[in-house]
Amino acid sequence: MTNQDGFETLAIHAGQEPDTVTGAVVPPIYQVSTYKQDGVGGLRGGYEYSRSANPTRTALEQCLAALEGAPRALAFASGMAAEDCLLRTVCSPGDHVLVPDDAYGGTYRLFARVFSGWGLTHDVAPISHVAAVREQLAARKITVVWAETPTNPLLGIADIRALAEAAHEAGALLVVDNTFASPYLQQPLALGADVVVHSTTKYLGGHSDVVGGALVVADPELAERLAFTQNATGGVAGPFDSWLTLRGVKTLAARMDRHCRNAMRVAQMLAEHPAVSEVLYPGLPSHPGHKTAQEQMRAFGGMVSFRLLAGEEAAVRACGRTRLFTLGESLGGVESLIEHPARMTHASVTGSPLEVPGDLIRLSVGIEDCDDLLDDLRQALSDS
Ligand SMILES: Cc1ncc(COP(=O)(O)O)c(C=O)c1O
């Protein structure tokens, strides 16, 4: 592969040359823990033990690195394992970090309930407002600025380039969780971010059949330090999970185009619906981050959140009434999902600064026939 190859070409070919022994067109699932050595220390191709490296995982890592335009990526057993490895590597007890005011509940829980016990302290930052983040950076020494964009579940947009400048001027790293956008829609490293985090469980995998995570980094020295922690702590992606993720990645661009198209129509329908008080979708011109999203994203993604005028109980009832939107956690698969963040994915942030409104519903808009999806939502909201 060359740097000139387009995204779709890289997704199908990067890290995935036909097998040199058999010619297999798809990287095999190397379901193996250890490798024969040609004499002590005589490794073939650098493989000695599959926690340290495994050829199927290597294929996935090379592909993810190519898609984010980076020299190196590391694949993990889950998004949370990736985040854990990153924080252990770039932070030390006593450090202070900025966490976003809207984020996946599990990410906030990692800071608030796990790393707080290790001595890592945090402040919550309004990452859509760079001037406010700058003030926080000026007030004390910050090691890491953590951002999601779009955010989960309120679909807030952070200006990656401006945040990177602010973080770097203060000597901090900018980490961007790119799970909602996927590298097809947005490449944070090109905009100045230092590390990209993925839950590959979502759009990269794309079929709701595998849990995984990744870190993608621009700086080879930092990548080396992360690889050391990954091997030392062991939260790696297994060979079959790596293979499933890689298979999903091949169709990422085609799926994302359809997710985005369907989500835009869903958002437009909801914006006109009498039961809906607010639609949160960066593709709508009324969204406060619309202009920034237009500048830094190829399209606006497949996630749509909205609030119901009739309140929390009506939102819970609507979540139980859909026919095609499946009530469930997670997102980014080909099938549409619906959920109530306050009682499901974000229950762990209740009572925290990241608490989400009870009248909020989050949709992961799949790639089904969009007319069917619109009909399904209309009937679910019919008496809300
Ligand atoms: C934005 C975001 N980041 C990280 C994660 C954690 O990833 P995983 O569930 O693969 O551990 C999630 C999970 O929902 C997420 O939505």
The ligand as a MOL file (V3000), in Angstrom:
LIG
                    3D

  0  0  0     0  0            999 V3000
M  V30 BEGIN CTAB
M  V30 COUNTS 16 16 0 0 0
M  V30 BEGIN ATOM
M  V30 1 C -17.4600 6.6270 22.8440 0
M  V30 2 C -17.0840 5.3340 23.5110 0
M  V30 3 N -15.8160 5.1500 23.9330 0
M  V30 4 C -15.4350 4.0170 24.5470 0
M  V30 5 C -16.3320 2.9910 24.7940 0
M  V30 6 C -15.8770 1.7620 25.5090 0
M  V30 7 O -15.6650 0.7280 24.5880 0
M  V30 8 P -15.9000 -0.8320 24.8950 0
M  V30 9 O -17.3450 -1.0160 25.2410 0
M  V30 10 O -15.4870 -1.4820 23.6170 0
M  V30 11 O -15.0180 -1.1850 26.0460 0
M  V30 12 C -17.6550 3.1440 24.3860 0
M  V30 13 C -18.6300 2.0700 24.6440 0
M  V30 14 O -19.8240 2.2340 24.4560 0
M  V30 15 C -18.0490 4.3360 23.7290 0
M  V30 16 O -19.3010 4.5450 23.3160 0
M  V30 END ATOM
M  V30 BEGIN BOND
M  V30 1 1 1 2
M  V30 2 1 2 3
M  V30 3 2 2 15
M  V30 4 2 3 4
M  V30 5 1 4 5
M  V30 6 1 5 6
M  V30 7 2 5 12
M  V30 8 1 6 7
M  V30 9 1 7 8
M  V30 10 2 8 9
M  V30 11 1 8 10
M  V30 12 1 8 11
M  V30 13 1 12 13
M  V30 14 1 12 15
M  V30 15 2 13 14
M  V30 16 1 15 16
M  V30 END BOND
M  V30 END CTAB
M  END
